[in-house]
Amino acid sequence: MNDQETLLGIRRGIEKESLRALPGGGLALTPHPVALGSALTHPHITTDYSESQLELITGVHAGVDDCLRELAEIHQAVYRALGDERLWVSSMPCGLPADETIPIGRYGSSNVGRAKSVYRMGLGQRYGRRMQTISGIHYNWSLPGVSTDGYFGAIRNFRREGWLLLYLFGASPALCHSFVHGRDHGLQPLAEHTLYLPHATSLRMGRLGYQSDAQASIAVSYNCLESYAASLQAALSSPYPAYEAIGVQTPGGDYNQLSTSLLQIENEFYSTIRAKRVIRSGERPLHALRERGVEYIEVRLMDLDPFEPLGIGADAIRVLDAFLLHCLHSDSPHDTPAEIAANGRNQHRVAARGREPGLLLEHWQGGERSLADWARQILAGCAVQAEALDAAHGGSAYRDALRRVGERLERPELCPSARVLAVMAQDFGDSHVGFIRRQSEATRAALLALPFPDALQKRFDAMAAASLAEQARIEAADSLDFETFRRFYVAPERMAV
């Protein structure tokens, strides 16, 4: 499968979340800027959980540099519409207000727009609004000729070995205390408003991230599409007592959530990697997967790198390509409940203690292995794929990227997580908000200084106007009342083939 034509057929896209922050380091509570168009319908600029949390989405690209170029252009357009606000360049949030004052995303008066807001209201009810302000990078990836079973094999191996990406690229070892106010967090104080763990790589992907007892109870198997779909459908169809107690609506008729099921919709299932399919208008993602199979995979564990203006750089993308090919081409026996649990423990161990000397992990073939030894083995497998990618593309970009990133294994101080702590200590009195605020300002200035031709500004202006017109068209076309729409939207039969 590693012939030149196949490798040149890799397609990739990036989705990048960032909070809008004020110059002083607090959360911007302003509405989504009108100059950016409609968050409901714009193809490249939307919001994630919060009205204050932008999500920037590239198209699908054959070239790494082309993908980053488009991501840079989207950033430039956004910065020009933000005024004094800036994009927060860390995965862990800026200074946050009280939980209930964090604004959830608003998408207009249409049924589909209201459903998106009610879903987010449900997330706030279930997990708290502060948890939802974490931001990350999602990397969407496909290779020609890969079957659904092939993608599931890659996903199983990714879940076994994805902890390596937390070590190499994790960049959230510290956070502002406002994120965990009133919670049992297990972190250590570093400065007046900063908490951390000394060897952490990615607090975002650890126990403080997208975790809950409800999510932990979902036993999703990745052995085949049928088992994956059946376990997800059960979670989407089964009432959960704690969510039944919240109820779909308040006595006054306001909506608390879309449903009382363990999951409201498919996107509520938080995983480090997802099997994906482009859906048709009004289609449920699970139905699309069952009917037409896996089209691409979505890697969801990458932190925003505050040292990269776009949150991710070319080296990281090339290492991801080689790593995903390694996962695809390695033997991938079926998972078991015990292995799935061990994978989760490894993820949390590396997130909290990844740079700890001598750290041991649970190997899926049994027993414990040192992180360093296991990582060297994985990187050797990635080196084979990097060589094949360079042979297909010409040059040595993939091998050079893997070599540079691989140095972090022998020199942990080169890891982004270690660099964050070092710069915080050296220049900012160990203040996380102080460091990220400075990085956010520098990033804003650098991107605003780049050339941005009038033609590009006009293209983004046209997209914004078209998105607002499309939102108005959707709102005018609604004929159902919202409750009827909601019941149809969450109906279990819409997930079947």
For each residue, the residues with C-beta under 8 A, 3 or more apart:
1: 6 143 145 146 328 329
2: 6 7 325 329 385 388
3: 6 7
4: 7 8 391 392
5: 8 9 144
6: 1 2 3 9 143 144 145
7: 2 3 4 10 143 388 389 392 393
8: 4 5 62 392 393
9: 5 6 62 143 144 145
10: 7 62 141 142 143 321
11: 60 61 62 141 142 143 296
12: 60 61 64 67 139 140 141 142 317 321
13: 57 58 59 60 61 67 139 140
14: 56 57 58 67 71 137 138 139 140 312
15: 55 56 57 58 137 138 140
16: 55 56 57 71 135 137 138 304 310 311 312
17: 48 53 54 55 56 135 136 137 304
18: 53 54 56 87 88 89 135 304 311
19: 27 28 50 52 53 54 87 88 93 94 133 135
20: 27 28 30 52 53 54 82 85 86 87 88
21: 25 26 27 28 85 86 87 88 94 437 440
22: 25 26 27 28 84 85 94
23: 84 85 86 437 441
24: 95 437
25: 21 22 94 95 433 434 436 437
26: 21 22 94 95 96 97
27: 19 20 21 22 52 93 94 95 96 97 102 133
28: 19 20 21 22 52 85
29: 52 97 101 103
30: 20 33 52 85
31: 34 51 103 106
32: 36 39 47 51 54 105 106
33: 30 36 81 82
34: 31 37 468
35: 81 464
36: 32 33 39 42 45 54 77 78 81 464
37: 34 41 42 45 463 464 465 466 467 468
38: 41 42 107 108 464 467 468 470 471
39: 32 36 42 45 46 47 105 106 107
40: 46 107 108 110 112 113 116 467 470 471 474
41: 37 38 467 468 470 471 474
42: 36 37 38 39 45 46 463 464 467
43: 57 59 463 467
44: 56 57 58 59 74 463
45: 36 37 39 42 54 55 56 57 74 77 78 464
46: 39 40 42 54 55 57
47: 32 39 50 51 52 53 54 55 105
48: 17 53 54 55 105 132 135
49: 53 104 105 120 123 129 132 133
50: 19 47 53 102 103 104 105 120 129 132 133
51: 31 32 47 103 104 105 106
52: 19 20 27 28 29 30 47 102 103 133
53: 17 18 19 20 47 48 49 50 105 132 133 135
54: 17 18 19 20 32 36 45 46 47 48 78 87
55: 15 16 17 45 46 47 48
56: 14 15 16 17 18 44 45 71 74 75 78
57: 13 14 15 16 43 44 45 46 74
58: 13 14 15 44 61 67 70 71 74
59: 13 43 44 70
60: 11 12 13 140
61: 11 12 13 58 64 66 67 70
62: 8 9 10 11 66
63: 66 67
64: 12 61 67 68 314 317 318 321 397
65: 68 69 314
66: 61 62 63 69 70
67: 12 13 14 58 61 63 64 70 71 317
68: 64 65 71 72 310 312 313 314 317
69: 65 66 72 73
70: 58 59 61 66 67 73 74
71: 14 16 56 58 67 68 74 75 310
72: 68 69 75 76 309 310 447 450
73: 69 70 76 77 452 456
74: 44 45 56 57 58 70 71 77 78
75: 56 71 72 78 79 87 309 310 447
76: 72 73 79 80 447 448 450 452 456
77: 36 45 73 74 80 81 452 456 457 460
78: 36 45 54 56 74 75 81 82 87
79: 75 76 82 86 87 444 447 448
80: 76 77 448 452 457
81: 33 35 36 77 78
82: 20 33 78 79 85 86 87
83:
84: 22 23
85: 20 21 22 23 28 30 82
86: 20 21 23 79 82 440 441 443 444
87: 18 19 20 21 54 75 78 79 82 440 443 444
88: 18 19 20 21 93 94 135 436 440
89: 18 304 306 311 436 439 440 443
90: 93 94 135 171 172 304 306 432 436 439
91: 134 135 136 171 172 202 204 303 304
92: 134 172 174 175 176 179 203 204 432
93: 19 27 88 90 96 130 133 134 135 175 176 178 179
94: 19 21 22 25 26 27 88 90 176 433 436 437
95: 24 25 26 27 176 178 193 433
96: 26 27 93 99 102 130 133 176 178 179
97: 26 27 29 101 102 178
98: 101 102
99: 96 102 124 128 129 130
100: 129
101: 29 97 98
102: 27 50 52 96 97 98 99 124 129 130 132 133
103: 29 31 50 51 52 106
104: 49 50 51 117 120 121 124 129
105: 32 39 47 48 49 50 51 53 116 117 120
106: 31 32 39 51 103 113 117
107: 38 39 40 110 112 113 114 116 117 471
108: 38 40 113 471 474 475
109: 113 114 475
110: 40 107 113 114 471 474 475 478
111: 114 115 478 480 482 485 486 489
112: 40 107 115 116 474 485
113: 40 106 107 108 109 110 116 117 471 474 475
114: 107 109 110 111 117 118 255 482
115: 111 112 118 119 258 482 485 486 489
116: 40 105 107 112 113 119 120
117: 104 105 106 107 113 114 120 121
118: 114 115 121 122 255 257 258 486
119: 115 116 122 123 257 258 264 265 267 268
120: 49 50 104 105 116 117 123 124 132
121: 104 117 118 124 125 255 256 257
122: 118 119 125 126 256 257 258 259 264
123: 49 119 120 126 127 132 264 268
124: 99 102 104 120 121 127 128 129 132
125: 121 122 243 246 256 257
126: 122 123 212 214 243 246 257
127: 123 124 131 132 210 212
128: 99 124 131 132
129: 49 50 99 100 102 104 124 132 133
130: 93 96 99 102 133 178 179 181
131: 127 128 134 209 210
132: 48 49 50 53 102 120 123 124 127 128 129
133: 19 27 49 50 52 53 93 96 102 129 130 179
134: 91 92 93 131 204 209 210
135: 16 17 18 19 48 53 88 90 91 93 304
136: 17 91 204 300 301 302 303 304
137: 14 15 16 17 302 303 304 311 312
138: 14 15 16 298 299 300 302
139: 12 13 14 298 299 302 312 317 320
140: 12 13 14 15 60 276 296 297 298 299
141: 10 11 12 296 297 298 299 320 321 324
142: 10 11 12 146 295 296 297
143: 1 6 7 9 10 11 146 325 328
144: 5 6 9
145: 1 6 9
146: 1 142 143 150 151 154 328
147: 150 151 293
148: 151 152 225 275 293 294
149: 152 153 224 225
150: 146 147 153 154 328
151: 146 147 148 154 155 275 294 296 297 328
152: 148 149 155 156 222 223 224 225 228 275 294
153: 149 150 156 157 327 328 332
154: 146 150 151 157 158 297 324 327 328 332
155: 151 152 158 159 222 273 275 297 327
156: 152 153 159 160 222 223 332 333 334 335
157: 153 154 160 161 326 327 328 330 332
158: 154 155 161 162 272 273 297 299 324 327
159: 155 156 162 222 272 273 335 340 343
160: 156 157 339 343 364
161: 157 158 164 327 374 378
162: 158 159 165 166 272 273 301 347
163: 166 167 346 347 349 350 354 361 371
164: 161 167 168 323 374 375 378 379
165: 162 168 169 170 299 301 302 320 323
166: 162 163 169 170 201 202 205 301 347 350 351 354
167: 163 164 170 201 350 354 355 371 375 408 409 415
168: 164 165 319 405 408 409 415
169: 165 166 302 303 305 316 405 416
170: 165 166 167 173 200 201 202 204 205 303 350 351 354 415 416 417
171: 90 91 202 303 304 305 306 307 416 417 420
172: 90 91 92 175 200 201 202 203 204 303 417 420
173: 170 196 197 198 199 200 201 202 203 417 418 420 421
174: 92 190 194 195 196 200 203 420 421 424 432
175: 92 93 172 179 180 187 194 195 196 203 208 432
176: 92 93 94 95 96 179 193 194 195 432 433
177: 180 181 193 194 195
178: 93 95 96 97 130 181 193
179: 92 93 96 130 133 175 176 208
180: 175 177 183 185 187 195 208
181: 130 177 178
182:
183: 180 208
184:
185: 180 195 208
186: 207
187: 175 180 195 196 197 203 208
188: 195 196 197 198
189: 194 195
190: 174 194 195 196 424 430 432
191: 194 429 430 431 432
192: 431
193: 95 176 177 178 431 432 433
194: 174 175 176 177 189 190 191 424 430 431 432 433
195: 174 175 176 177 180 185 187 188 189 190
196: 173 174 175 187 188 190 200 203 421 432
197: 173 187 188 200 203 352 353
198: 173 188 421
199: 173 352 353 354 355 356 359
200: 170 172 173 174 196 197 203 206 351 352 353 354 355 417
201: 166 167 170 172 173 350 351 354 355 415 417
202: 91 166 170 171 172 173 205 206 301 303 350 351 354 417
203: 92 172 173 174 175 187 196 197 200 206 208 209 351 352
204: 91 92 134 136 170 172 208 209 303 351
205: 166 170 202 209 272 301 303 347 351
206: 200 202 203 209 347 348 351 352
207: 186 211 348 351 352
208: 175 179 180 183 185 187 203 204 211
209: 131 134 203 204 205 206 351
210: 127 131 134 215 270
211: 207 208 215 216
212: 126 127 215 216
213: 216 217
214: 126 217 218 240 242 243 262
215: 210 211 212 218 269 270
216: 211 212 213
217: 213 214 262
218: 214 215 231 235 262 263 269
219: 231 337 340
220: 228 231 232 235 269 271 340
221: 224 227 228 231 335 340
222: 152 155 156 159 227 228 335
223: 152 156 227 228 334 335
224: 149 152 221 227 228
225: 148 149 152 228 229 275 289 290 293 294
226: 229 230
227: 221 222 223 224 230 231
228: 152 220 221 222 223 224 225 231 232 275
229: 225 226 232 233 286 289 290 495
230: 226 227 233 234
231: 218 219 220 221 227 228 234 235
232: 220 228 229 235 236 263 266 269 286
233: 229 230 236 237 286 492 495 496
234: 230 231 237 238 262
235: 218 220 231 232 238 261 262 263 269
236: 232 233 261 262 263 264 265 266 286 490 492 495
237: 233 234 261 492 495
238: 234 235 261 262
239: 243 244 260 261 262
240: 214 243 244 260 261 262
241: 244 245
242: 214 245 246
243: 125 126 214 239 240 246 257 259 260 261 262
244: 239 240 241 247 260
245: 241 242
246: 125 126 242 243 256 257 260
247: 244 250 256 260
248: 255 256 257 258 259 260 486
249: 253 254 255 256
250: 247 253 254 255 256
251:
252:
253: 249 250
254: 249 250
255: 114 118 121 248 249 250 258 486
256: 121 122 125 246 247 248 249 250
257: 118 119 121 122 125 126 243 246 248 260 264
258: 115 118 119 122 248 255 264 265 486 489 490
259: 122 243 248 264 490
260: 239 240 243 244 246 247 248 257
261: 235 236 237 238 239 240 243 264 490
262: 214 217 218 234 235 236 238 239 240 243
263: 218 232 235 236 266 268 269
264: 119 122 123 236 257 258 259 261 268 490
265: 119 236 258 268 490
266: 232 236 263 269 284 285 286
267: 119 285
268: 119 123 263 264 265
269: 215 218 220 232 235 263 266 274
270: 210 215 300
271: 220 274 300
272: 158 159 162 205 299 300 301 347
273: 155 158 159 162 297 298 299 300 301
274: 269 271 297 298 300
275: 148 151 152 155 225 228 289 294 297
276: 140 285 289 294 295 296 297 298
277: 285 288 289 292 293 294 295 296
278: 288 295
279: 283 284 285 288
280: 283 288
281:
282:
283: 279 280 287 288
284: 266 279 287 288 494 495
285: 266 267 276 277 279 288 289
286: 229 232 233 236 266 289 290 495
287: 283 284 290 291 494 495 496 497
288: 277 278 279 280 283 284 285 291 292
289: 225 229 275 276 277 285 286 292 293 294
290: 225 229 286 287 495 496 497
291: 287 288 497
292: 277 288 289 295
293: 147 148 225 277 289
294: 148 151 152 225 275 276 277 289 297
295: 142 276 277 278 292
296: 11 140 141 142 151 276 277
297: 140 141 142 151 154 155 158 273 274 275 276 294 324
298: 138 139 140 141 273 274 276
299: 138 139 140 141 158 165 272 273 302 320 324
300: 136 138 270 271 272 273 274
301: 136 162 165 166 202 205 272 273
302: 136 137 138 139 165 169 299 312 316 320
303: 91 136 137 169 170 171 172 202 204 205 416
304: 16 17 18 89 90 91 135 136 137 171 311 312
305: 169 171 308 311 312 313 316 416
306: 89 90 171 416 420 435 436 439
307: 171 416 419 439
308: 305 311 312 313 316
309: 72 75 443 446 447
310: 16 68 71 72 75 313
311: 16 18 89 137 304 305 308
312: 14 16 68 137 139 302 304 305 308 316 317
313: 68 305 308 310 316 317
314: 64 65 68 317 318 397 401
315: 318 319 401 404 405
316: 169 302 305 308 312 313 319 320 401 405
317: 12 64 67 68 139 312 313 314 320 321
318: 64 314 315 321 322 386 389 397 398 401 402
319: 168 315 316 322 323 382 401 402 405
320: 139 141 165 299 302 316 317 323 324
321: 10 12 64 141 317 318 324 325 385 389 398
322: 318 319 325 326 382 383 385 386 389 398 402
323: 164 165 319 320 326 327 378 382 385
324: 141 154 158 297 299 320 321 327 328
325: 2 143 321 322 328 329 382 385 388 389
326: 157 322 323 329 330 378 381 382 384 385
327: 153 154 155 157 158 161 323 324 330 332
328: 1 143 146 150 151 153 154 157 324 325
329: 1 2 325 326 385
330: 157 326 327 381
331:
332: 153 154 156 157 327
333: 156
334: 156 223
335: 156 159 221 222 223 339 340
336: 339 340
337: 219 340 341
338: 341 342
339: 160 335 336 342 343 364
340: 159 219 220 221 335 336 337 343 344
341: 337 338 344 345
342: 338 339 345 346 362 364
343: 159 160 339 340 346 347 364
344: 340 341 347 348
345: 341 342 348 349 362
346: 163 342 343 349 350 361 362
347: 162 163 166 205 206 272 343 344 350 351
348: 206 207 344 345 351 352
349: 163 345 346 352 353 354 359 361
350: 163 166 167 170 201 202 346 347 353 354 359 361 371
351: 166 170 200 201 202 203 204 205 206 207 209 347 348 354
352: 197 199 200 203 206 207 348 349
353: 197 199 200 349 350 356 359
354: 163 166 167 170 199 200 201 202 349 350 351 359 371 415 417
355: 167 199 200 201 412 415 417 418
356: 199 353 359
357:
358: 370
359: 199 349 350 353 354 356 370 371
360: 368 369 370 371
361: 163 346 349 350 368 369 370 371 374
362: 342 345 346 367 368
363: 366 367 368 369 374
364: 160 339 342 343
365:
366: 363
367: 362 363
368: 360 361 362 363
369: 360 361 363 373 374
370: 358 359 360 361 373 374
371: 163 167 350 354 359 360 361 374 375
372: 375 376 409
373: 369 370 376 377
374: 161 164 361 363 369 370 371 377 378
375: 164 167 371 372 378 379 409
376: 372 373 379 380 409
377: 373 374 380 381
378: 161 164 323 326 374 375 381 382
379: 164 375 376 382 383 402 406 409
380: 376 377 383 384
381: 326 330 377 378 384 385
382: 319 322 323 325 326 378 379 385 386 402
383: 322 379 380 386 387 399 402
384: 326 380 381 387 388
385: 2 321 322 323 325 326 329 381 382 388 389 398
386: 318 322 382 383 389 390 398 399 401 402
387: 383 384 390 391 398 399
388: 2 7 325 384 385 391 392
389: 7 318 321 322 325 385 386 392 393 398
390: 386 387 393 394 395 396 397 398 399
391: 4 387 388
392: 4 7 8 388 389
393: 7 8 389 390 397 398
394: 390
395: 390
396: 390 399 400
397: 64 314 318 390 393 400 401
398: 318 321 322 385 386 387 389 390 393 401 402
399: 383 386 387 390 396 402 403
400: 396 397 403 404
401: 314 315 316 318 319 386 397 398 404 405
402: 318 319 322 379 382 383 386 398 399 405 406
403: 399 400 406 407
404: 315 400 401 407
405: 168 169 315 316 319 401 402 408
406: 379 402 403 409 410
407: 403 404 410 411 414
408: 167 168 405 411 412 414 415
409: 167 168 372 375 376 379 406 412
410: 406 407
411: 407 408 414
412: 355 408 409 415 418
413: 418 419 422
414: 407 408 411 418 419
415: 167 168 170 201 354 355 408 412 418 419
416: 169 170 171 303 305 306 307 419 420
417: 170 171 172 173 200 201 202 354 355 420 421
418: 173 355 412 413 414 415 421 422
419: 307 413 414 415 416 422 423
420: 171 172 173 174 306 416 417 423 424 435
421: 173 174 196 198 417 418 424 425
422: 413 418 419 425 426
423: 419 420 426 427 428 435
424: 174 190 194 420 421 427 428 429 430 431 432 434 435
425: 421 422 428 430
426: 422 423
427: 423 424 435 438
428: 423 424 425 431 434 435 438
429: 191 424 434
430: 190 191 194 424 425
431: 191 192 193 194 424 428 434 435
432: 90 92 174 175 176 190 191 193 194 196 424 435 436
433: 25 94 95 176 193 194 436 437
434: 25 424 428 429 431 437 438
435: 306 420 423 424 427 428 431 432 438 439
436: 25 88 89 90 94 306 432 433 439 440
437: 21 23 24 25 94 433 434 440 441
438: 427 428 434 435 441 442
439: 89 90 306 307 435 436 442 443
440: 21 86 87 88 89 436 437 443 444
441: 23 86 437 438 444 445
442: 438 439 445 446
443: 86 87 89 309 439 440 446 447
444: 79 86 87 440 441 447 448
445: 441 442 448 449
446: 309 442 443 449 450
447: 72 75 76 79 309 443 444 450
448: 76 79 80 444 445
449: 445 446
450: 72 76 446 447
451:
452: 73 76 77 80 456 457
453: 456 457
454: 457 458
455: 458 459
456: 73 76 77 452 453 459 460
457: 77 80 452 453 454 460 461
458: 454 455 461 462
459: 455 456 462 463
460: 77 456 457 463 464
461: 457 458 464 465
462: 458 459 465 466
463: 37 42 43 44 459 460 466 467
464: 35 36 37 38 42 45 460 461 467 468
465: 37 461 462 468 469
466: 37 462 463 469 470
467: 37 38 40 41 42 43 463 464 470 471
468: 34 37 38 41 464 465 471 472
469: 465 466 472 473
470: 38 40 41 466 467 473 474
471: 38 40 41 107 108 110 113 467 468 474 475
472: 468 469 475 476
473: 469 470 476 477
474: 40 41 108 110 112 113 470 471 477 478
475: 108 109 110 113 471 472 478
476: 472 473
477: 473 474
478: 110 111 474 475 485
479:
480: 111 484 485 488
481: 484 485
482: 111 114 115 485 486
483: 486 487
484: 480 481 487 488
485: 111 112 115 478 480 481 482 488 489
486: 111 115 118 248 255 258 482 483 489 490
487: 483 484 490 491
488: 480 484 485 491 494
489: 111 115 258 485 486 494
490: 236 258 259 261 264 265 486 487
491: 487 488 494
492: 233 236 237 495 496
493: 496
494: 284 287 488 489 491
495: 229 233 236 237 284 286 287 290 492
496: 233 287 290 492 493
497: 287 290 291
